[in-house]
């Protein structure tokens, strides 16, 4: 008897490896010739830019830079506050077994700790401890059997698998340019001390061969004025952006993962019509990374048998990555920040900077509960005769969650945090109230595997039932299901249900008595 097999080709992604490494990037920051000597470091910020990642000889090799922005005071009586930028490159290898150049690497990096110390008036020692997570994905193709023809009484055990298949990934840069003017009541700009931006995604949409991204850049700019009692001003702006990234074979309604980072911001001061330094041009360099996935469901055969024919089946282990969920949420973290006892009282708060750090997460009740702290840096003017500028840091703990259906405790999650905005005000001379708009993104994937049918052969022999009892009484054991029992006794699940007057196969439990009756078919 000829057996016909209906086959289907599956294109599945699986994660070959995932490793976390920590590296210490050490460098010396030299004060540019155009800047005065350092007296005291007020604040230091750092961000990581991954320039390249590739797989070489069983390693994921990561090249990147740590970009620093340093705000400091000098002993120059004419100009107290200064800022400078610097960068330090790094190269880090992540060891992984069985990876090669045909696979796709994904790298995430964040700064766990940043430490800057003054070596002398012209040099700073910088240390950045980086947490780097590397993942490697592989796309595999497998022919599986989805149906069988040619055997009349064939019994088929089927299942539906849901999976994400990587369609493509790409990165690109775009530059935003805007011009702003201060109001009449605002002081003129003497110098721009810092300009920083964070990107917020409000739209991501997959269309034919591309991904459209929309959002805003929240820009913060600190500038110096000639006001002796208010030498630093902060202005905030929201710059909208729309961008697209080409992804060949992308189609409508596919899913995507998008990450947008502000690589750099530049400002240029100009005079307005009143010859005042109140106009400033802003240039923001954005880098976007996109991965597009096709969500698919396929029916596969797990097992087949025939009560009347001897069949030889061949199975194979199918491994694939299933996305459980991707989601994000926002929270406002409020905290009263106390000035350290050894610091002078507050006359005016200039700004509060914030850097979020994840310390732990737990997957409970369809929530990814994230714990961490916000490293808050308060920059203020002291209420004393010298009216000096001071800064201090305080850790603000938080607990927040991102909801996703189908989470289980044994799964692993990726978490990314960002601070979209900080509002602050001085409560009194020793306390500052701060509100942090925290954005949390989480993604959970799960490695699935199952044995599926890849080939079947009819051996051309009939099953011999003559030696078997007419009626067998079987007591359900732990781990049994009706499919296995029916296959073992060359009957069908339908016949067991009808003989035992069972309405649903799920209703059997350990210890139940099952009657298995051998049916005879007479031919005249």
Secondary structure as the mmCIF struct_conf table of DSSP 4:
data_model
#
loop_
_struct_conf.conf_type_id
_struct_conf.id
_struct_conf.beg_label_comp_id
_struct_conf.beg_label_asym_id
_struct_conf.beg_label_seq_id
_struct_conf.end_label_comp_id
_struct_conf.end_label_asym_id
_struct_conf.end_label_seq_id
STRN STRN1 UNK A 4 UNK A 30
HELX_LH_PP_P HELX_LH_PP_P1 UNK A 31 UNK A 32
TURN_TY1_P TURN_TY1_P1 UNK A 33 UNK A 34
BEND BEND1 UNK A 35 UNK A 35
BEND BEND2 UNK A 39 UNK A 39
STRN STRN2 UNK A 40 UNK A 56
TURN_TY1_P TURN_TY1_P2 UNK A 57 UNK A 58
STRN STRN3 UNK A 59 UNK A 73
BEND BEND3 UNK A 75 UNK A 75
TURN_TY1_P TURN_TY1_P3 UNK A 77 UNK A 78
STRN STRN4 UNK A 81 UNK A 95
TURN_TY1_P TURN_TY1_P4 UNK A 97 UNK A 98
TURN_TY1_P TURN_TY1_P5 UNK A 101 UNK A 102
BEND BEND4 UNK A 103 UNK A 103
STRN STRN5 UNK A 104 UNK A 120
TURN_TY1_P TURN_TY1_P6 UNK A 121 UNK A 122
STRN STRN6 UNK A 123 UNK A 149
BEND BEND5 UNK A 150 UNK A 150
TURN_TY1_P TURN_TY1_P7 UNK A 152 UNK A 153
STRN STRN7 UNK A 154 UNK A 181
TURN_TY1_P TURN_TY1_P8 UNK A 184 UNK A 185
BEND BEND6 UNK A 186 UNK A 186
HELX_LH_PP_P HELX_LH_PP_P2 UNK A 187 UNK A 189
BEND BEND7 UNK A 190 UNK A 190
STRN STRN8 UNK A 191 UNK A 207
TURN_TY1_P TURN_TY1_P9 UNK A 208 UNK A 209
STRN STRN9 UNK A 210 UNK A 224
BEND BEND8 UNK A 226 UNK A 226
TURN_TY1_P TURN_TY1_P10 UNK A 228 UNK A 229
STRN STRN10 UNK A 232 UNK A 246
TURN_TY1_P TURN_TY1_P11 UNK A 248 UNK A 249
TURN_TY1_P TURN_TY1_P12 UNK A 252 UNK A 253
STRN STRN11 UNK A 255 UNK A 270
TURN_TY1_P TURN_TY1_P13 UNK A 273 UNK A 274
BEND BEND9 UNK A 275 UNK A 275
BEND BEND10 UNK A 277 UNK A 277
STRN STRN12 UNK A 279 UNK A 306
BEND BEND11 UNK A 307 UNK A 308
STRN STRN13 UNK A 309 UNK A 338
HELX_LH_PP_P HELX_LH_PP_P3 UNK A 339 UNK A 340
TURN_TY1_P TURN_TY1_P14 UNK A 341 UNK A 342
BEND BEND12 UNK A 343 UNK A 343
HELX_LH_PP_P HELX_LH_PP_P4 UNK A 344 UNK A 345
STRN STRN14 UNK A 346 UNK A 364
TURN_TY1_P TURN_TY1_P15 UNK A 365 UNK A 366
STRN STRN15 UNK A 367 UNK A 382
BEND BEND13 UNK A 383 UNK A 384
TURN_TY1_P TURN_TY1_P16 UNK A 385 UNK A 386
STRN STRN16 UNK A 389 UNK A 403
TURN_TY1_P TURN_TY1_P17 UNK A 405 UNK A 406
TURN_TY1_P TURN_TY1_P18 UNK A 409 UNK A 410
STRN STRN17 UNK A 412 UNK A 428
TURN_TY1_P TURN_TY1_P19 UNK A 429 UNK A 430
STRN STRN18 UNK A 431 UNK A 462
TURN_TY1_P TURN_TY1_P20 UNK A 466 UNK A 467
BEND BEND14 UNK A 468 UNK A 468
BEND BEND15 UNK A 470 UNK A 470
STRN STRN19 UNK A 471 UNK A 475
HELX_LH_PP_P HELX_LH_PP_P5 UNK A 476 UNK A 477
TURN_TY1_P TURN_TY1_P21 UNK A 478 UNK A 479
HELX_RH_AL_P HELX_RH_AL_P1 UNK A 482 UNK A 488
TURN_TY1_P TURN_TY1_P22 UNK A 489 UNK A 490
HELX_RH_AL_P HELX_RH_AL_P2 UNK A 493 UNK A 499
TURN_TY1_P TURN_TY1_P23 UNK A 500 UNK A 501
BEND BEND16 UNK A 503 UNK A 503
HELX_RH_3T_P HELX_RH_3T_P1 UNK A 505 UNK A 507
TURN_TY1_P TURN_TY1_P24 UNK A 510 UNK A 511
STRN STRN20 UNK A 513 UNK A 517
#
